[in-house]
Amino acid sequence: MTEAKAKKELAEEEKKCLAAGGISVHSTNASAFVVMGLEIEETQLVVISFGIVGNQIFCRRRLCRLAKGIGSNATAWQEGGLTEQRNQLTNHIQVWEQILFIYMPGLLQYRAELRAANGDSPIAAEHPEEAELWLPSQIPVEEHRRVCSEVVPTIEEKLRTAQCHNALESLRHVLKVESRLI
């Protein structure tokens, strides 16, 4: 199942639920919430993707690595680009956090218990690429019922499985092209 098919299937399920008299707890439905979280996670990981087919190299860097690599010899263009990417990511995370506790109502309690058990104090991430998103996959399965609304972990699992299928299909395609070239 591709990611697009998974999203379509989730939208159909939502439509059926609403038609059967179910209510939507927020204008952003549960599947859109999870999609948003996965997109933010991807943005945290992959920030720069550039290149042209041919003699250019395709490059994927983590924002963290980019930030460390800029250092004191950075050009104004590099610093501006990094700041712009961080600002956009911060805005997306703020929107995510406004919806987070609707679909994961037990998260505050879970995080408080986790900090108490580890003796940690809450420390805000210095940069948005270091911020914890707290998707259901980051929480032990035995805690899902207490922390998440019941559909959110299932939706994330379905979307992550679809992402895996997309990645495998992309890999197959690259391998086929490479074998043809050889």
C-alpha positions in Angstrom: 0.0 0.0 0.0 1.4 3.4 -1.0 1.2 6.4 1.2 -1.3 8.0 -1.0 -3.6 4.9 -0.8 -3.2 4.9 2.9 -4.2 8.5 3.2 -7.2 7.9 0.9 -8.2 4.9 2.9 -8.0 6.9 6.2 -10.1 9.7 4.7 -12.7 7.1 3.6 -12.8 5.7 7.1 -13.3 9.2 8.5 -16.1 9.8 6.1 -17.9 6.6 7.1 -17.5 7.4 10.8 -18.9 10.9 10.3 -21.8 9.5 8.2 -22.6 7.0 10.9 -23.1 9.8 13.4 -19.6 10.1 14.8 -18.2 13.5 15.7 -15.0 15.2 14.9 -13.2 16.5 18.0 -11.2 19.1 16.0 -11.2 20.6 12.5 -7.9 18.7 12.0 -8.9 15.0 12.0 -6.8 12.3 13.6 -5.2 11.2 10.3 -4.3 14.7 9.3 -2.8 15.2 12.8 -0.6 12.1 12.3 0.3 13.1 8.8 1.3 16.6 10.1 3.5 15.0 12.7 5.2 12.7 10.2 5.8 15.6 7.9 7.4 17.6 10.7 9.6 14.6 11.6 10.7 14.4 8.0 11.4 18.1 7.9 13.5 17.7 11.0 15.5 15.0 9.4 15.8 16.1 5.8 16.1 19.7 5.2 18.2 20.2 2.1 17.6 18.1 -1.0 19.2 19.3 -4.1 20.8 18.1 -7.3 20.2 17.6 -11.0 20.2 14.3 -12.8 23.6 13.9 -14.4 26.9 15.0 -13.0 25.4 16.7 -9.9 25.3 14.9 -6.6 22.0 14.5 -4.8 22.6 15.6 -1.3 20.5 15.1 1.9 21.7 16.6 5.1 20.3 16.8 8.5 19.5 20.3 9.7 21.7 19.5 12.8 24.6 18.7 10.6 24.0 21.7 8.4 24.0 23.9 11.5 27.2 22.4 12.9 28.8 22.6 9.5 28.1 26.3 9.0 30.3 27.4 11.9 32.2 30.7 12.0 33.0 30.8 8.3 29.4 30.9 7.3 28.2 33.2 4.5 25.2 35.4 5.1 23.3 33.2 2.6 24.0 30.1 4.6 23.1 31.6 7.9 19.9 33.2 6.4 18.9 29.9 4.8 19.4 28.0 8.1 17.4 30.6 10.1 14.6 30.6 7.5 14.4 26.8 7.7 14.4 26.9 11.5 11.6 29.5 11.5 9.4 27.5 9.2 10.0 24.4 11.2 9.2 26.3 14.5 5.9 27.5 13.0 4.9 23.9 12.0 5.8 22.6 15.4 3.7 25.3 17.1 0.7 24.3 15.1 1.3 20.7 15.9 1.6 21.4 19.6 -1.8 23.2 19.6 -3.5 20.0 18.4 -1.2 17.5 20.2 -3.1 17.3 23.5 -6.5 16.8 21.7 -5.4 13.5 20.2 -2.9 12.6 23.0 -4.7 13.8 26.1 -2.6 11.7 28.5 0.7 13.0 27.2 1.3 15.7 29.8 0.8 13.2 32.7 3.0 10.6 30.9 5.8 13.1 30.4 5.6 14.3 34.0 5.8 10.7 35.2 8.7 10.0 32.9 10.6 13.1 34.1 10.0 12.2 37.7 11.2 8.6 37.2 14.4 9.8 35.5 14.9 12.8 37.7 15.0 15.1 34.7 13.7 18.7 34.5 11.9 19.8 31.4 14.4 21.4 29.0 13.2 23.1 25.9 15.1 22.2 22.7 17.4 25.0 21.7 16.6 24.5 18.0 13.4 23.2 16.3 15.2 20.2 14.7 15.9 18.9 18.2 12.3 19.2 19.5 10.5 16.0 20.5 7.3 15.5 18.7 5.9 12.7 20.9 4.3 10.6 18.1 2.6 7.4 19.4 5.6 5.3 18.2 7.8 7.1 20.7 5.6 5.9 23.6 5.6 2.3 24.8 2.7 0.2 23.4 1.4 -0.5 26.9 1.0 3.2 27.5 -0.9 3.9 24.3 -4.4 3.5 25.8 -3.6 5.9 28.6 -1.8 8.5 26.5 -3.4 8.5 23.0 -6.9 8.5 21.6 -7.5 5.0 20.4 -7.2 5.5 16.7 -4.0 7.6 16.6 -1.5 4.7 17.0 -3.3 2.6 14.4 -3.2 5.6 12.0 0.5 6.1 12.5 1.3 2.5 12.0 -0.7 2.4 8.8 1.1 5.5 7.5 4.6 4.4 8.5 3.9 1.0 6.8 2.9 2.9 3.7 6.1 5.0 4.0 8.1 1.8 4.1 6.4 0.5 1.0 7.1 3.7 -0.8 10.8 3.6 0.2 11.1 -0.1 -0.9 9.4 0.8 -4.2 11.9 3.7 -4.7 14.8 1.4 -3.9 13.5 -1.2 -6.4 13.3 1.5 -9.0 16.8 2.7 -8.4 18.1 -0.9 -8.5 16.3 -1.6 -11.8 17.7 1.5 -13.4 21.2 0.7 -12.1 21.0 -2.9 -13.4 19.9 -1.6 -16.8 22.9 0.7 -16.9 25.2 -2.1 -16.0 
